[in-house]
Amino acid sequence: MKTATVKPMILLTLTSCLLLLGCGPADQPQPNSDAPPWYAVNESLIEQHNVTVRTRDDITPTGIQSNIGEGKVSNIADLAAIELAPGVSAKAYWGSGNLMSFITLEPNAAIPAYTIEGERFMFVLNGDVQESADGELVTLQGVERESPNGVSARMPKKEFIYLEDGATSNITAGPEGARILNIYAPIPSFYLEQAGASDTHVDMDLHAFPLDPNVEAGKIYDLYDFQYTELVPGANSRLISGRGAQMSFLRMDPGIEFAYHNHPEEQVMIGLRGWIDEYILDGIVRMHTGAMVNFPAGMVHGGKLGPYGSDALDVFFPPRTDYWASMEKRLAGYHAIIPQDAEVQLLADGAVSGPGLNFTEGPAWINGKLYFSNMYFDADFNGDPSRSAVVEMDPDGSYRYINDGQMQTNGIIPAADGNLIVADMFGNRVIEMTTSGKVVRTLADSFDGTSIDGPNDLVMDSKGGIYFTDPQFTPDAEKHQPGRTVYYLNPEGEVIRVLPYDEFAMPNGVILSPDGNTLYINNTYDREDWWNVASGKDNFVWAYDVASDGTIGNGRQFAELKLIGEVLDREGRSSGADGMAIDTDGNLYVASYAGLQIFDSEGVFVGMVNMPVVPVSVTFGGADNDTLYVTAYDKIYSVRTNKIGFQLPN
């Protein structure tokens, strides 16, 4: 193992602070010590709850004692801050094999060069830093999620880099400063030396553990590009593994429970959002944001989630092979749809090119071109048809308005004759339009003798009938219809209401299964105190059986959409679900706040395409109809797939 080289000032400040954290020689475990004090309770719980005990023969005790104890909840706020360098402070905690350090860097502050012992991950939580990794200068960013409004909705970014034994690192913050998280395996010797430990050498061969890292050394990654792995129903994790450290960035849904369990790997946990009632041996402790606990190998624990769910970071030593197997299974399903080398491509940036884009919606691929609506909204979603347009885009991303300043449209689908069928949302009608932007005729503008409100999304069946949603998302102070609903324009030209009013809080995206027998409807908002309907449809895509006359029935939950933390924190169920696409195998693609979510034909979550901006709508297109085109505010993106988008035969 190589020895770290650290500037004297860093060593000096580490010495005093680490001693304050209580990790001197007296705290080190003694050889041939008796069983830990929690052992008897642990054995009783294993028997009482029929806990399956998994063992490993490749883990040797390191002789390092955690500075936060075993099975005792504390809070990172109570740890003494470590001054690593001028303008650089850290809060560090560790188990026996991994050390985690949350580091705050003031603007332009730097951590002097040092040599990596074993392996180190650096995650940029906020701001930006430059990392000189073995002489190569790279920049990493951490960006918070922007709350979606009518003008912008930036997605979060948490870039990180992995360095291996012997690499040199030199970190400098940008002009706004930064907050980073460094995770090491094993615990660097300079921490132990300055703490006065009796044994400062960790005799650990990381290559003795069976798993290779799932990332490459020296490469920059975004945490949100990693797919969720389901650990138990309702608990999904982004897993990052080295040889000796495995990070589980965990999202736990409200109300779920982790049964009592244990494992031979040490687990160090910190709460990041919400709270969980953690079962620790025979006690229960509520863990909020910042709460920490170390579960040594074999300690029985579990947990029950509250109404907000919880996010947590678990760091395992060494990496769990069972988690790895679950990760590979999920990735296999995802990459069966999205190729491993596929990347999100920016086709058009309406902020800098062409006549300009604002809030793009309702894409449709017709005769080798992409057509979509360019809606104008201000930050409060106040629209303006005079500043809106219908747009035609070539495959190379060049685009033009075909109808400008006349209407604020939304969903678009192909007509059988090659024209466009368009939801003129603010015009309270569904129309047919040529690809040059000329309105041919009005297809639907009323129900039961009264004007409809704001047709949003639409889909055509094999008979030429059209389903369209009306979430009443229009500026009219007084609505024409009693509530939000879904309509069916049958082939004879009659408009039928197929759902009771306000059965959905905000019905939005709508699409048919390839066989035409199932209609899928999603729900954008629900359980919000600022929205006047709470429907109980929650964050689900719902499925309905389609009858021969176009009516629908047997409504049921089909796919549960992942929610963002901001929504969970207010106990809302708004997924932001909007436009949808479907392929010939029945896989469903849903634009949402969290990203482009993918479900199989049974409604099982497959994975999520991470986008730079919140996706608004999606369709299949391209020469082979195997490319997803995504509208996202003022930008248009594309993603290659291994699937063929479903379209009605001409």
N, C-alpha and C positions, 0 to 999 in steps of 0.2 A: 504494500500500500504506500503510495507516495505521501509525503508530508506537506501540508499546506504551508504556504508562505504568506504572512499577513504583516501589514505595516505595524510598527511598534505601537502607534497610537491606538490602533484597533485592539491590539492585545491588552493594552492597559485598561481601556474602558470595558472590555469584555470581562476582565478579571473581577472587578468590583461588582458588576451587575450580575454575573453568573453566581457569585457567592451569595448575593442577595436572594437568588432564586432557589437556594438550598440544595446544591448538588455537589457539596464537598465530599471528601473521602469517607466521612462517617455515614453518608447516605448510600454508598455503594453496597450492593448485595454481597453477602459473605459466602464463600464456597461452603458446600455441604450444609447449607442452612436448612432448617425444617421447612415443611410445607407452608405456604403463605397463610395468613390468618383467615382468609376467606375460603380456604379449600373445603372445609367441612360443609359449609352452607352451599357451596357450588355443587358438591357431589349430591347433596340432598335434592337440589333443584333439578339436576340432570335426571334423577330417578323420578321425581314427582311429575315433571312435565315431559317425560319420555324424550329428552333431548338427544338427537343423534350426535354422536361424538366422532368427529373426523380427526385423523392424525396425520402427521408428516414426520419423516425421518431425516429431513435435510436441514432442520433448523437447530442451530447450536446457540445456547444463551450467550449474549455478548458481554455480560457483566456490567452493563450500563443501567442505571436506575432512572426512571422517568422523573423529571422535575415537577410533574403535576400529580404524582402518586399513582395508585392503582384503584380504579373504580370510584374515585372521588371527583365530583363535579366542582370545577372552579371556573373563573372567567378570565379571558385574556386581558381584560381591562385592569385586572389586579396584578398582572406581572410587571416587574420593574422594566423600564425601557433601557435598552442597550444603545449607547452611542457608538456606532460603528466608525464614524468619521464626521467631520464638520458638516452639519446639515443632514445627517443620516442617522435615524434612530430605528430600533427594531424591538419587536416583542417576539421572543423565541420560546418554544416549548417542544418537548421531545418524549419519545418512548425509549425503548431499548435499542431500536435500530434506525429510526428516522427522526430527523429534526426539521421542524417547520418554523420559518421566520417571516413574520409580516414586517416589511421594511417601508418606512416613509422617507422619501428623499425630497428635500427642498429644491426649488428651481436651480438647475445646473449643478447640483451636488453630485459627488462621485464616491463610489466605493473603490478604493485602490485595488490594484491587480492582486489576485491570489490564484493559487493552483487548486483545482478541484480534486478532492479525495473521493474516490468511489464514483458517485454520480450526483448531479444536481439539476433540478428543474427550476426555472425562473418563470413565473407567471406575472404578467403586467396587469394589475387590477384597474388602475386609473393612470392617465397621463401617458407619457412616452419616455422610453429610455434608449440609449445606445449601448449596445453590448459589444465589447471587443473580445470576441471568442477566438483565441489563438491568432490574434492579429487581424482577423476579418471583422470589419465594423458593420453591424446590422442595427436596424431600428425596430423596436417593438412597441405596440400601442395597447392601451386598455381604454375602452370607450363604454360608457354607460348606455343602457337602453333609453331612447327618447320616447316619452309618452306620446302615442299617436294623436295627431290632430289633422286638420284639413290641409295642412301645408307640408308637413314633414313627419317622418317616423323612422328615425335611424335605428338600426338593430345594434345590439351590444357586440363588443369585440373584446376578447381576452387572449392576447397573443402570448405564446410561451416558447421557450427554447430549452433543449436538453443537452447537457454537456457531460462527458465521461471523464474517467480518471486521467489525471495528468493535464487536462486542458487548462489554459489560463483564462481568467475572466476579469474584465474591467468594465464596471457599470457606471454610466453617467446619465442623470436625469435631464429631460428637456427643459425648456424655459418656463413651463408651468408646473414643474415638479412631477412626482410620480409616487405611486404606492405599488409595491411588488410583493410577491410571495415566493420565497425560496424554500425548496424541499430537498433534503440531502439523505443519502444512504451511503455508508453508515454515517453516524454523527461525526462531523469533522474533528480531528484530534486537537485542533487548537482550542476548541471549546473546552475539552476535557483538561488540557494542559493548564489553561488559565483558571480553571475551577479547582485545581490542586488535586485532581483525582489520582488515586494510587496507581491506576493502570490507564495510561493515556493512549495505548495502542489497541485498536479494535481489530482483532484477528478475524477478518471476514472476507471471504472470496465470493463476490457477487455472482461470479460465473458458475458457482456451485448450485445456484437455484435454477429451476428448470425452464423458466420463461425468459425469452428475449424481449427487449423493449418493443412496444408497438409504435414507437416514433424513432426517427433518425437523429443522431447527434448533429448539432449545429444547424438544424433546419427550423424555420419559424412556422409555428402552427397557430390556428385560432381554436380555442377550446370549443366554441360553438359549432365547429365543423365536425366534431366527434358525435357519433350517433348514440342515442340513449340505449342502454342495456337494461332490460327488465330484471330486477333482482328478486322482487316478490311482486304480486299484482298491486299496482298503484305506486310502486317505488322504482324509479328509473334513474340510471346513473350514466354520466359520461366518464369512462374509465381511461386513465392514462397510466401506463405501466413502464417502469424501468426494470432493472434486474433486482433491485432491493427495495424499491418503493413503488407502491401502487396507489394512485389517487382516485378516489371515487367521489366525483362531484354529483351529489345525490339530490334529486327532487322527489319528495314524498307527498302524496296527495292527502287532502283532508280526510280524517276519519279512519285511515287504514291502520293496521296493526302489524308489527313485527312480533312473531311468536318468540318465546324463549329459545335461544340458540347459542352456540359457541363455535369456535373455530381455532385451529392451532396457530393462526397468524395473529400477531399483535395488531390492535386497531386503536388509532388515536383520532378522536372525533372532535370537530368544532362546529357549532351552530352558525349558519350564515343568514337565515331568514326564518321567521315564524317560530314555532316551538313544538317540542315533542316531550311527552311524558316518558322518560327513559327508564326502562326496567333495569336496574343494576343489582344483581344478586336478588335478594328478597326485599329490596326497597324500590321506591319510585321517586325520581327527581325530575322536575320540569326544567328542560334545557332551552333557554332562549338564545338569541343571537349573541355570539361571543363565548358561550359556555363551552368548556372543554372537558373531556374525560379520556382517560387511557384505559382500554380494556386489554390487560395482558393476555397472552395466549391461554385459551381454555376457559376464561371467565364467562359465565352465563349472563346474557343480557337480552333485551328486547325493547319494544316501545310502542306507544299509542299516540297517534297524531291528533291534533286539535283541529279547529275549524279553518285554520289558515294553511294547513299543511306545513311543511318545513323544507328548507334547503340546508344541507350540511356537507362538510368535507370530511371524509374518512380517509386516513392514510394507513395502509396496511404494510406490515413487515413480516415476512417477505410478501410479494404479490400473490394473490389468491388464484389458484389454478381453476377453481370452480367458477369464479367470476370471468376468467378468461374464456372458458368454454361457452358461457352464456353470451359473452360479447361476440365471439366468432359466429354463433348461431344467428344473432340479430344482424350482423354485418352481411352474412351470406344472403339473407332475405332482401336486405336493402340493395346490395350490389347486383342482385338478379334484376333489379329495376333500373338503378342508377349506376352506370359503369364506374369502376374504381378510379379510373383516370378522368372522369367527367368533372368539369369545373363550371361554375356559374359564369356565363359570359355577358358582359355589358354590351348590348347592341346599340342603344341610343340613350344619350343623356340629354334630356330636354332642357336642362339648366344651361347648357353651353352650346347646343347644336340645333340647326334647323329653325323652324318658326317658333319652337318652344313647346314644352309640355308641362302640365301642372299636376293633375291627379288622373292617371291613366286607368282605364277600366274596360271590361267587357271584350277581351280580344277574341278574334275569329280568324282562322286561316282560310282564305278563299282564293282559288286560282293563282297560287304561288305568291300571294301577298298577305301581310297581316293587317287587319283592320281593327281599330279600337277607338274608344271614346276618350277624348281629352277634356275632362271636366274641370271647371274652375271652382275652387273653394278658397275661402280665407281660413285662418286658423280655427275659427269656430264653426266650420262647415257651412258657412253661408255661401250659396252658389250664385252664379251669374251666367246665364245662357249666352249673353253677348260676348263673353270672354272664353267660351267653350267651343269645341270643334269635334268633328269626326275625322280620323286620321287613317291614311294608307301608308304602310311601310314596306319597303323592299327587303329582301333577305339580308342585304348588307347593312341594314340599319338606317339608311336614308329614308326620310319620311316627308309627307306633305299633308296639308289639310285638304279634305274634299268637301267639307261643309263647315263653314266658319262663322261663328257669331250668330247663329240662328236658333240653336237649341242646345240643351244640356242633356246629352244622351248617356246611356249606361250600357247594358248588355247588348251584344251583337251576335247573331248566328247566321249561317248561310241560308238563303232561300233556294228552293229547288231550281229556279231559273237563273241562278248565278248572281242575283241581287243580294242585298243585305236586309235582314230583318232586325230592326233596331228598337230598343226600349227608349223612347223619348221621355225620360223620367220627369223633367220639369214641365213637359207639354202634356202630361197625363194621357199618354197614348202609346200604342205599339204601331210602328209604321214599316213600310217597305221602302227601301232606298236603293238607287243604283250605286255602283262602285265609283261613280263620278260625283256622288253626293246629292243627286236629285231625288226628292221625295216622290214616290210613285203613287202611294195610296196609304190610307189609314186602315189598319187591320182591326184594332180594338181601341175604344176610348171610353166605354161605359159598361156598367153592370147594373142590371135591374133598373134601367132607366136613369141612372145617376153616374156622373163621371167617375172613372177610377182615379186613383191618386198618383202614385209614382212608380210605374213599372220599372223593375230593377234588373233582374236576371231572367233569362229565358232559355228554353230548350224545346226542340221539335221532335215529335214522335214519328214513327214510320208511316202514319196516315196523313201527315201534314198538319196535325194539331200542335198547338204551342202551349206549354205551361209557362206561366210567368209569375214571379213574386212581386208583391206590392207592400213594402215595409213602411209606406207613407213617409219616406225620407225626403220630404219636399218642403218648400218654404211657406206653403199656405198655412195661415193661422188656423183656419177652419178646414178640416178634412171633409172630403165628399162622402167617403164610406165610413161605416161605424168602427172599423178597426183594420189592423194589418192582416193580410191573408195571401193565399195563392189561388190563381185563376187558371182555367183551361180554356183556350180558344179552340173550339172543335173545328173539324174540316168544313163544317157548314157555315162557319162564321159566327157561331153563338158563343158568348162568354159565360162560362160556368164557374162558380166559386166552389173549390174543392176542399177547403178547410174552413172550420168556424173562424170567425173574427178573433184575432188576438190569441189564437192557439199557440203561436210563436211570438215571443217578445219582439224579435226583428227577423222575420224570414228573409233570407238573402239569396245565397247560391242555390241553384236547382239544376239537377241533371238526371238523365235516365240511364239505367243499366243497359248494356249492349243488347240484351234480348227484349228490352222495352217493357219488361214486366214489373220493374221496381223504379219508383221515383224517389230520389234523394233530395232532402231539403236541409239546409243548415241554418243555424241561429247565431246572429252576430253578437247581440247583447242579451244579457239576462241577469236578474237579481242585482240591479243597480239602482241606487236611490235617485239617480238623475234621469232614469228612464221610466216612463209611466206604465210600463207593462212588465210584469214578472210572470213568465209563462210556465216555468217548471221544465221547459225543454233543455235548459242548462247548456253546457258546452258539448252538445252532441250533434252529429249528423243523424237525421232521422230517415228511416226507410218506410215506404208505403207501397202496398200492392196496387197495381194499376188494373182497373176493370176495362172491359171492351168499349165502354162509352166514355172513357177518359177520367172517370171519377176515381178516387183513391180511398184506401182503407187499410185497416190493420197497421196503424202507425206504431213504430217500435224504434228504440234506440239502436243505431247501427254502429257508429264509430264515436269514441270519446276523444275529443280534441284536447291536446295539451294546452294548459293555461300558463300565462306569464306570472311572475311573482307579484307584480303590481296589482293584478286583478285578484290574486289569492289573498293579498294583504287586506283587501277591503271586503273579503268574503263574497266577491262577485263571481259570476260564471261567464263573463264575456270573453269569447274566444277570438273575436274579430274575424270570424269565418266569413268569407266572401265568395269569390268565384271558384268553380270547381271544374276539373277535367276528369275523363275516365278513359282507360285503354281497353283494348279488345278482350283482355283477360278479366276485366272488371275491377282492376285496381283503381282506387279513387285518390285524387290529388286535390288538396284543399288549401287555398291561400288563407293565412291566419296571422295573428299577431306574433306567434312563436316562430313562424317560418312556413315553408310549403310542406304540409304534413301529408304523408302517404299511408293509405290503408289498403289491405287486400280485399278480395271480393267477399270476405266474411266479416269485414269491419275491424280486423285485427291491425293494430298499429305496426307499420313496417319501418318507418324512419322519417327523417325530416331534412329537407334541403335548406341549409342555412343561407340567408340572403343578406346583402348589405343594407337593404331597406325593406320595411314590412311589405310583403307581397299582397296585392289587392285582388288580382284575378289571374287565371291561367288557362291556356288552351294548348292542344297539340297542333303541330304544323311541320313545315319543312318538306323537302323533296320526297322523303320517305314517310312522312307523318310520324316520326319518332322523336321529335324535339319538342320540349315544353317551352312555350313562350309565356313569360311572366310580366304582367304590368305591375309596377311598384312606384307609385307617386309619379315623379317626373322622369322615370327611367324604365327602359324595357330590357329584360334579361332573357337569356335562353339557356337551357340545360339539355344535354343529350340523354337519351334513355335507351334501354334495351327493349322497349315496348313500342307497340303501334297504337296510336290514338284511335279511339272508336269514332267513326263518322257514318252517317246514313248513306247508303248507296245512292248514286245519282239516278 
